Amino acid sequence: MTVNLFFAHGAGAGPESEFMQTIGQLCEEKGYRVHWVTFPYWQKVQESGTKRPPDRASVLDAYFVDYVKQQRIGVNSPTFLMGKSMGARVAFRTAEALNAVGVIGLGFPFHPPGRSEKHRLNEVLDTVQPALILQGERDPFGNRTWVAAHHQALQSRKNLKMIWMHEGNHDLVPPKRSGRTSSDAWAQAVAAIHEFIENTMASQQAR
């Protein structure tokens, strides 16, 4: 059975970005049907060539839910939601409404850079679906030190798995001195995504 993987972009780069295209295409090579979701504000960016801020959360969520529901009409396949940064927030917030089998965050923006007190931890803790977060150790939106300070709260979320990308930034990529490329990091990320989806599907089928 083909898994439908709905992939939402971040605030400052759309589905045409190298990150989104590479991750999505590698997921397709694993056999998943990837749907790159373009939010309305980014459609306007594509049309005008001028950057603009994202719509408010309620607009993003409503569009994502409507889009996924439309794509699922007449399709009886499992749904996984995946997002980069802002898109990860949308995926986590809408996972229950869409009855997703699982949800995946790539570079989850736990807090704005330099403003760790304004965190979005509840968006993770409130999600009941099996969840995977791939996070760079150096991510300014939530590095390993910050997450460790909230370890107890995250540990209470039994269905959440976090994987740390060694020295990774917000795009999961380590510095050049590491000798590893973005392609290396993203291939590692997709291997983890594949394992999560396969394990989640196996657990569901065993019920």
N, C-alpha and C positions, 0 to 999 in steps of 0.2 A: 504494500500500500504506500502510495507516494505521500510524503509529508509536505504540507504547505507551510512555508517559512516566510512570514511577513516582516520585512526589514525596513525600519524607519530611520531616517537620517538625523544628524545633529543640527544644532542651531545655525552654524556658520558654513556648512558645506552640504550640498545635496547628494542625491543618489549617484550623480555622475562623478563624484570624487574617487580618487584612486583607492582609498580605504574601502568605500562602499562597494565599488565594482570588483575589487580583488576578493574581498571576503565573500561577496555574493556568488561570484563565479566559482570559487573554490567549493562553496556549499552545493552549487549545482552539480559539480563534478562528483560529489558524494551521493547524488541522486535525489536531492531535495528540489522541490519546485519553489523557487525564490520569487517573491513579489517585492520589488523595490517601491516603497511608498513615498510619494512626493507630496508634502503638505502644501496647502493652497498658497501660503505666503512665499514658498520657494518656487512654485509655478510662476508667480509674478516676477520673482528674481530672474528666472530663466527667460521670461518674455522681454523684460526690460533691460537686463544686464546690470541692474543696480541692486546692491545689497539692501536688505531691509530686515527689521527685527522680526522674530517669530510672532505668531498670534498668541493670544493668551491660552493657558492650559486647557480650558474648557473647549475651545475651538479646535485645538489640536486633537484632543481626545475624541471629540464627536466625529471629526473627519476620519480618524483612524478606524473607529468602530464601524462607521458606515462603509468605508472602503473594504474592510475585511469581510463584512457581512455580504456585500455585493459580490465579491470575488468567490465567496463560498456557496452561492446559490447553485443548487444542482450538483454540488461537489461533496462527496462523502469521504473526506480525507482529514486526518488529524491536523490541527493548527498549532504551530509554535509561533510566538511573537519574539522579535529580536530588534534591538535598537542600539544606535550609537549615541552616547551622551544624552542630549535632550530626547532623542527617540527612544532611549532606554527607559526614561521616566514615563513616557507615554505608554510604552509596552507594559510596564509594570502596573501602571494605574488602570489599564483597561483589560488586563488578563482575565480577571474574573467575569467581567461583563461579556467577554467574547468566549468564555468557556474554553480557554486555551489549554492545551495539554501541558505546555511549559512555556517559560519566558526567559529570555537571555538578554543581559545587558553588557555592552562593550564600552568600557570606560564610563561607568556610571558616575554622573556628576553629583556626588554626595553633598557637595557644598560649592558655592562660587569661590574661585581662587582668592585667597587672602581673607575670606569671610567664613571661617569654619563654624562659627556660631549659627549661621543661617543654613542649617543642614536640611536635607530631604530624606533623612533616615526612615521616616514613617512610610514613605512610598515603597520601600523595600519590605519593611516589617509587616505592612498591611496586606501584602500579596500572598495568597494562599496556594497558588500553583507551585509545582516544582520550579526552581529558579537557579540560574547560573549567572554569575557575574565574573567577567574577565577584566582585571584591573591592573594597570601599570603601577609598579612600585613607586614611581616618581610622579604619578598623576597629580597635578595641582588641584584637581577637583575632588581629591580624596586619596591621599597616599597611604602607604602601609602604616605609618605612625598614627595617622588620624583614625584609620579604621580599627587599629589595635586598641585605641582608647574606647571604642564602642563595641569591643569584641563580645562582651556579655550579651548585649542586646541582639547582635547579629546571630550569636550562637543559639538564641532562643527560637530563631527561625529555622526549624529542623529541616525543612525542604530546600534550604538555600545552600548552594555550593559556591565558594569563592576561589578563584584561581588567580594567583599573582604572576604577572608577566615580569620576569627579571629585569629590573632597571627600566621598565617600560614607561613611556610618557602617556599622554591622554589618548594617543593613537596606538598604544600598546607597544611602541617601538623603542628599543634601547638606544643609547648613544652610539655613535660610530666607533668609538674606542672599544666597544664590546666585540667588534668583529662580526656582529649579526646584522642582517639587513631587515628592512621592513617586510620583505617577502618571507624571510625566515620566521619573523614574529607572527605574521598573519597566517602562515601555514600552521604554526603551532596552535594559534587560536582556533582555527577551523577544526583541527584534530580534536580539541577539547569540546567544541560545539557538537561535533559528530558523536563523540562518546556520550555526552549528556543526552542528546536526543535518542540515541539507541537505548541507553539505560532507562530513560524515562518511558519510552514506548514499551520496553520489555516488562517494566514494573506494572504498567497499566494493563497489559495483556494477561499478566499473571493473576490479576484480581478475580 
